[in-house]
Amino acid sequence: MSAVKCFAKRIARGIRAGLSIGLCTGLSACFVPLPMVGGGIAGAARDSDAVREEAWNYQEFKEKHVQTEIIKEVVPARQRSNRNNYFADFAEHVHITRNTPTRMASFEFNFVRSGTDNGLLIQVHHDGIRVLLERIPAAFYMGDLQATRIQIAGRDYLLLAANSRTSTHRMWFGIFRPDGSKLYAASLEQSVIRISQNDDGISLFFLSGDSMRIKI
């Protein structure tokens, strides 16, 4: 009998006898698979490949008159202090915890998991009437939804934003009219540190130092 076969038989006998065989002796570590929970290892904050792919492949929506422009490195890249405070420059804004309706003036916002395809549904009511039901990828169910309202050239608009987990590292961003009609929506691939208003639209400032101008 070969030495390999003999060793294999000894291992088998040890296992049957309920003995602990010192296979890790002399090794610095032994790999033990951990259960996958919530798309990550042992509950780690990591989206699955399918969830990330859906967020990356989200199709940008833009009305014909809406213009977008990326401006490269207009400010030095700097560390973001609060990933969940995009609308700090706006006088009126709210954070909506999932499954918790939240009011801002005559608007009520909520976002919930879709019961049919595991996506995310954003719901907006105005004066008690639902004006918006928008489905976005499940990756953006990470924490909270943010909303603010602004006025540009005498017209009112709603801005909505939702983060993904850091493993997907994206933000969904949308611009809507008060009646729920959509002007712009995209899954942004850069980390946003600030959003501000212009005379003809808004600007998004990214961690890299780039900015994005959206004219409406």
C-alpha positions as CSV (number, residue, x, y, z in Angstrom):
1,M,0.0,0.0,0.0
2,S,1.4,3.4,-0.9
3,A,2.2,6.0,1.8
4,V,-0.6,8.3,0.4
5,K,-3.3,5.7,0.6
6,C,-2.1,4.7,4.1
7,F,-2.3,8.3,5.3
8,A,-5.8,8.7,3.8
9,K,-7.0,5.6,5.6
10,R,-5.6,6.9,8.9
11,I,-7.5,10.2,8.4
12,A,-10.8,8.3,7.7
13,R,-10.4,6.1,10.8
14,G,-9.8,9.2,12.9
15,I,-12.9,11.0,11.6
16,R,-15.0,7.9,12.2
17,A,-13.7,7.7,15.7
18,G,-14.7,11.3,16.3
19,L,-11.0,12.3,16.8
20,S,-9.6,15.7,16.0
21,I,-6.8,15.3,13.6
22,G,-4.2,18.0,13.8
23,L,-4.2,19.0,10.1
24,C,-3.7,22.7,11.1
25,T,-0.6,22.0,13.2
26,G,2.3,24.2,12.0
27,L,0.1,26.4,9.9
28,S,-0.5,30.1,10.6
29,A,-4.3,29.9,9.9
30,C,-7.0,27.5,8.6
31,F,-9.7,28.8,6.3
32,V,-13.2,28.1,7.6
33,P,-16.1,29.1,5.2
34,L,-18.6,31.5,6.9
35,P,-22.3,31.7,6.0
36,M,-23.4,34.3,3.5
37,V,-25.8,36.7,5.1
38,G,-27.4,39.6,3.3
39,G,-25.0,39.4,0.3
40,G,-21.9,39.4,2.4
41,I,-19.8,37.2,4.7
42,A,-21.3,36.8,8.1
43,G,-23.5,39.9,7.7
44,A,-20.8,42.1,6.2
45,A,-22.1,45.1,4.3
46,R,-21.6,43.8,0.8
47,D,-24.0,43.6,-2.0
48,S,-24.2,40.5,-4.2
49,D,-22.8,40.6,-7.7
50,A,-26.4,40.6,-9.2
51,V,-27.4,43.5,-7.0
52,R,-24.3,45.5,-8.0
53,E,-24.7,44.7,-11.6
54,E,-28.3,46.0,-11.6
55,A,-27.2,49.3,-10.0
56,W,-24.3,49.7,-12.6
57,N,-26.6,48.9,-15.5
58,Y,-29.4,51.3,-14.4
59,Q,-30.4,53.3,-17.6
60,E,-30.0,57.1,-17.2
61,F,-33.2,59.0,-17.9
62,K,-33.1,62.5,-19.2
63,E,-35.8,64.7,-20.7
64,K,-34.8,66.2,-24.1
65,H,-34.3,69.7,-22.8
66,V,-32.2,68.6,-19.8
67,Q,-28.4,69.1,-20.3
68,T,-25.6,67.4,-18.3
69,E,-21.9,68.3,-18.3
70,I,-19.0,66.8,-16.4
71,I,-16.3,69.2,-15.4
72,K,-13.0,67.6,-14.6
73,E,-11.3,68.3,-11.3
74,V,-12.6,71.8,-10.7
75,V,-11.7,71.6,-7.0
76,P,-9.0,69.5,-5.2
77,A,-10.2,66.1,-4.2
78,R,-11.1,66.1,-0.5
79,Q,-12.4,63.6,2.1
80,R,-16.1,63.5,2.4
81,S,-17.2,64.2,6.0
82,N,-20.8,62.9,5.8
83,R,-21.9,60.6,3.1
84,N,-25.6,61.1,4.0
85,N,-25.8,64.9,4.0
86,Y,-26.1,65.8,0.3
87,F,-28.7,68.5,0.7
88,A,-27.1,70.4,3.6
89,D,-27.0,73.6,1.5
90,F,-30.8,73.6,1.1
91,A,-33.1,75.2,3.6
92,E,-35.7,72.4,3.5
93,H,-34.7,68.8,3.3
94,V,-35.6,65.5,5.0
95,H,-34.1,62.1,5.6
96,I,-36.5,59.2,5.1
97,T,-35.8,56.0,6.9
98,R,-37.1,52.9,5.0
99,N,-40.7,51.9,5.7
100,T,-41.3,55.2,7.5
101,P,-43.4,57.8,5.8
102,T,-41.9,61.3,6.3
103,R,-43.4,64.7,5.6
104,M,-41.9,67.8,4.1
105,A,-44.6,70.6,3.8
106,S,-47.4,69.2,1.7
107,F,-45.3,66.2,0.5
108,E,-45.0,62.8,2.1
109,F,-42.1,60.4,1.2
110,N,-41.6,56.7,1.8
111,F,-39.5,54.0,0.3
112,V,-40.1,50.3,0.6
113,R,-38.9,46.9,-0.8
114,S,-40.8,45.8,-3.8
115,G,-42.9,42.7,-3.1
116,T,-42.6,41.4,-6.7
117,D,-39.0,41.8,-7.9
118,N,-36.9,42.7,-4.8
119,G,-36.3,46.2,-6.1
120,L,-36.9,49.5,-4.3
121,L,-40.1,51.6,-4.6
122,I,-40.0,55.3,-3.9
123,Q,-43.5,56.7,-3.1
124,V,-44.4,60.4,-3.0
125,H,-47.8,61.8,-2.0
126,H,-48.8,65.4,-2.5
127,D,-51.8,66.7,-0.5
128,G,-52.7,63.1,0.2
129,I,-52.6,62.0,-3.5
130,R,-49.9,59.7,-4.7
131,V,-48.0,61.5,-7.5
132,L,-44.9,59.3,-7.7
133,L,-44.2,55.6,-7.6
134,E,-40.6,55.1,-8.9
135,R,-38.8,51.7,-8.9
136,I,-35.0,51.8,-8.6
137,P,-32.4,49.0,-8.1
138,A,-32.3,47.1,-4.8
139,A,-28.7,48.3,-4.1
140,F,-30.1,51.7,-3.0
141,Y,-32.1,50.2,-0.1
142,M,-28.9,50.6,2.1
143,G,-30.0,53.3,4.6
144,D,-32.1,56.3,4.0
145,L,-33.7,58.3,1.2
146,Q,-33.1,62.1,1.1
147,A,-35.4,64.7,-0.4
148,T,-35.5,68.4,-0.9
149,R,-37.5,70.8,-2.9
150,I,-36.1,73.8,-4.9
151,Q,-37.3,76.5,-7.2
152,I,-35.5,77.2,-10.5
153,A,-36.7,80.0,-12.8
154,G,-40.0,80.2,-10.9
155,R,-40.7,76.4,-11.2
156,D,-40.7,73.9,-8.3
157,Y,-38.8,70.6,-8.4
158,L,-38.1,67.7,-6.1
159,L,-34.6,66.3,-5.7
160,L,-34.3,62.7,-4.4
161,A,-31.1,60.8,-3.5
162,A,-30.4,57.3,-2.1
163,N,-27.1,55.6,-1.3
164,S,-25.9,52.1,-2.0
165,R,-23.7,50.1,0.3
166,T,-20.0,51.0,0.1
167,S,-19.3,47.8,-1.8
168,T,-21.4,49.1,-4.7
169,H,-20.4,52.7,-4.1
170,R,-23.1,54.5,-6.1
171,M,-25.8,57.0,-5.5
172,W,-29.2,57.1,-7.2
173,F,-30.2,60.7,-8.0
174,G,-33.5,61.9,-9.5
175,I,-35.2,65.3,-10.3
176,F,-39.0,65.4,-10.5
177,R,-41.7,67.9,-10.9
178,P,-44.3,68.2,-8.0
179,D,-46.8,66.2,-10.1
180,G,-44.4,63.3,-10.1
181,S,-43.2,63.6,-13.8
182,K,-39.5,62.8,-14.1
183,L,-36.8,65.1,-15.6
184,Y,-33.7,63.2,-14.8
185,A,-32.6,60.0,-13.0
186,A,-29.3,58.2,-12.9
187,S,-27.1,55.8,-10.9
188,L,-24.0,57.9,-10.3
189,E,-20.7,56.1,-10.2
190,Q,-18.7,58.8,-8.3
191,S,-19.1,59.6,-4.6
192,V,-21.0,62.9,-4.1
193,I,-19.9,65.2,-1.4
194,R,-22.2,68.1,-2.0
195,I,-25.1,69.3,-4.2
196,S,-25.9,73.0,-4.8
197,Q,-28.3,75.1,-6.8
198,N,-27.6,77.3,-9.8
199,D,-29.8,79.8,-11.7
200,D,-30.5,77.2,-14.4
201,G,-30.2,73.9,-12.5
202,I,-28.0,72.2,-10.0
203,S,-24.3,71.1,-9.6
204,L,-23.1,67.9,-8.0
205,F,-19.6,67.8,-6.6
206,F,-17.7,64.5,-6.4
207,L,-15.0,63.2,-4.1
208,S,-12.6,63.0,-7.0
209,G,-12.7,66.8,-7.5
210,D,-14.9,66.5,-10.6
211,S,-18.4,68.1,-10.8
212,M,-21.5,67.6,-12.8
213,R,-23.8,70.4,-14.0
214,I,-27.4,69.6,-14.7
215,K,-29.3,72.3,-16.6
216,I,-33.1,72.2,-16.5
